[in-house]
Amino acid sequence: MNYRISTEPDARLRIDKWLWAARFFKTRSLAADAIEKGRIRVGGVHVKPARDVRVGELIEIEIDRMVWQVTVLGLCEVRGPATVAQTLYAETAESRVRRQQELERRKTFREPAATLHGRPTKRDRRIIDKLAGED
């Protein structure tokens, strides 16, 4: 299949369609939902799904508390393989460092309640109430 990638500065594409084609989201509706929830910013400003994105714009994408800062390098109307999708954007060095730090933090993070199993016992409940300041 022919994936025509437009790199012309005057080319435009809806941001929800671009996010889908660049494989940040599995469907356009998921991309539109993320935009509506304010997880996508273009130039630091929250946008609507119908907003046009152009080559050279800086987009901030928040997925599962991970923030990607990418510069748009190309526009494509169709969703292609990952190798084609990765040519549509370039991640900033600062963003790459922050994402790596977040991945390391997630690897070493231990859930505080991981050692608890089941409901608290009567003794546990008394300790919880005492710590909470209830008598």
N, C-alpha and C positions, 0 to 999 in steps of 0.2 A: 504494500500500500504506500502511496505517496503522501508523506507528511510535509506539507508546505509550511515552513516556518518563516514568518515575516519579521525582518529586523529593521524595517524602515521606520524612521522616527515619527511619521504621521499615521502609522497603522494603529488601529484601536481594536480592543476586544473586551467584552464584559468581564469584570473581575471574577465572578463566580465561574465562568467558563474557563478562564485562564487557570484558576486554582485547580479545577478539575483536570484540565489538560496537562498541567505540570505535576499531577499526581500527589498533590497535598491532601486531597479528599477523594474518596472513592466515587462519590456521585456529586452532581451539580447541586442537588437539594441539600446535601450535607455542607457543601461550601457556602450556599446561601444562608443556611441556618447559622453557621459560624460568623458570617458577616453581620447578620441581624443581631447576634448576641454581642457584637463589638469586639470580637477576637481577631479581626483583620483591620489593619490600619494602612493607609497609603499616605506617605509623607507625614506620619504622626496623627492623621485625622481619621476618625471612624467614617466608613463609607457605607453605601447601599449596594446590594447585589448587581444593580444595573449600571453601576459606574464603570466607565471605560478606563482601562489600564493601557498605558503606553510604554514603549521601550525606554528604558533608562530610569523608570520610577522605582523608588524604594518602598518595599512592602514589608510590613511586620505581620507575621502569622503566628498565632498562639494555638498550639495543639497539645493537649494534655499537660499544660503548664510549662511547655517548652516553647520558647520564643525563637522564631527564625526571622532573620533580617535578610531579605534577598533583593537583589536588583534585577529587574526584568530585562532579559537579553533578547527575547524573541516571543512572538505570539503564534499560537497554533490553534486552529478551529477544532481539531479532532484530538482525541486522546490516543497517544501512541505508546510504544514500549518505554520503559524507564530510561533507557539510554537516550531516547529522543526527548523525553520530558526534562531530563537534567540539563539539556542544552538551552532550555527556556529561561533559566535563571542562574545567578551567581550569588552564593551566600557570602556575606561579609565576614572578614576574619574575626572581628569582635563577636559576632553571632556564633561562629563555629566554636570559639573558645568557651563562651558561656554555655553552649549546649553540651560540650564535653564535660564541663564542671558539673552541670546538672546530672548528667549520666553517671558520673563518679559518685555524686552525692546519693543518688538513688540506689546504687550498688551497695553502699555502706550503710544506708538508712535501715534502722531496725524499728519495726512497728512497736510502740510502747505496750500495746495490749497483746502482743504475740505470745507471751508466756501465760496468759490467762486462758483457762479452758472452761467453758460452760458458764453457768450463772454463779454469782458470788455466794459464798457461804454466809451463814449468820454472822460469823466472826468477821469475814471480809466486809459485810455490810456495816457493822459497827465501826470498823476502822475508817471506811469511806465517809460515814456520817460524822465521825469525829474530826476528820480532816476538812470536811466541808463546813464545819462550825455548827452543825445541827446537834441538838441534844435529845 
